[in-house]
């Protein structure tokens, strides 16, 4: 094989590697710019809300402290939500929810860990200052989580899920006000 053919073969083999390497900074920038759209979750929050009766869960009022921070090289936002224990809410809810963006699927992603286990949700886009994630089980949407920026100092969350009869029911709603 002559030198020209070897050079061409080397260029063909290396070109995809070089293109991929050159895409890495742009891809990181794309992820961070999308995650930045969720920056309204950052900060410390006092939350108040209610859980609606659904399944075996009875209706009750909730209060919570929450904290949102960027993690994993600013590629994710961790939103930690911890309800307070009260007579009306003897088993307070605690959740660590990670929000990010997956370039491969081109979707916003939420991965949550709570006292009952874990779940993940996705959505292809935001609408203004609101984002609604869908939780899928066996290829079927079984829950929605919606987060909205109401102002610089206020965000809201609403949850909905399919009940045993296959009807959508509201599960909870919260308003969080920024403390700092």
Residue pairs with C-beta under 8 A, 6 or more apart in sequence:
1 9
27 103
28 75
30 101
30 103
31 75
31 100
31 101
31 103
32 74
32 75
34 101
34 108
35 70
35 74
35 75
35 76
35 77
35 99
35 100
35 101
37 126
37 131
38 77
38 99
38 108
38 131
39 77
40 129
40 149
40 155
41 68
41 77
41 79
41 99
41 147
41 155
42 68
42 69
42 70
42 77
43 67
43 68
43 178
43 179
43 180
44 65
44 66
44 67
44 178
44 179
44 180
45 65
45 66
45 67
45 68
45 155
45 176
45 177
45 178
45 179
46 63
46 64
46 65
46 66
46 176
46 177
46 179
47 62
47 63
47 64
47 65
47 66
47 81
47 174
47 175
47 176
47 177
48 61
48 62
48 63
48 64
48 174
48 175
49 61
49 62
49 64
49 157
49 172
49 173
49 174
49 175
50 59
50 60
50 61
50 62
50 172
50 173
51 57
51 59
51 60
51 62
51 89
51 93
51 171
51 172
52 59
52 169
52 170
52 171
52 172
52 173
53 59
54 161
54 163
54 169
54 170
54 171
55 163
55 164
57 171
60 88
60 89
61 86
61 88
61 89
62 83
62 84
62 89
62 92
62 93
62 172
62 174
63 83
63 84
63 86
64 81
64 82
64 83
64 84
64 92
64 93
64 174
64 176
65 81
65 82
65 84
66 79
66 80
66 81
66 82
66 176
67 79
67 80
68 77
68 78
68 79
68 80
69 77
69 78
70 76
70 77
70 78
71 77
71 78
71 98
72 100
75 100
76 98
76 99
76 100
77 98
77 99
77 100
78 96
78 97
78 98
79 96
79 97
79 98
79 99
80 95
80 96
80 97
81 93
81 94
81 95
81 97
82 92
82 94
83 89
83 92
83 93
83 94
84 92
85 91
85 92
86 92
93 114
93 115
94 114
94 115
95 112
95 113
95 114
96 112
96 113
96 114
97 110
97 111
97 112
97 113
98 109
98 110
98 111
98 112
99 108
99 109
99 110
100 108
100 109
100 111
101 107
101 108
101 109
102 108
102 109
102 122
105 122
106 124
107 122
107 123
107 124
108 122
108 123
108 124
108 125
108 126
108 131
108 133
109 120
109 121
109 122
110 120
110 121
110 122
110 133
110 145
111 118
111 119
111 120
112 118
112 119
112 120
112 121
119 135
119 143
120 135
121 133
121 134
121 135
121 136
121 143
121 145
122 133
122 134
122 136
123 131
123 132
123 133
123 134
129 148
129 149
130 146
130 147
130 148
130 149
131 146
131 147
131 148
132 144
132 145
132 146
132 147
133 144
133 145
133 146
134 141
134 143
134 144
135 141
135 142
135 143
135 144
135 145
135 161
136 142
141 162
142 161
142 162
143 159
143 160
143 161
143 162
143 171
144 158
144 159
144 160
144 161
144 168
145 157
145 158
145 159
146 157
146 158
146 159
146 160
147 155
147 156
147 157
148 155
148 156
148 157
149 155
150 156
150 175
152 178
153 177
153 178
154 175
154 176
154 177
154 178
155 175
155 176
156 173
156 174
156 175
156 176
157 172
157 173
157 174
157 176
158 170
158 172
158 173
158 174
159 170
159 171
159 172
159 173
160 168
160 169
160 170
160 171
161 168
161 169
161 171
162 168
162 169
163 169
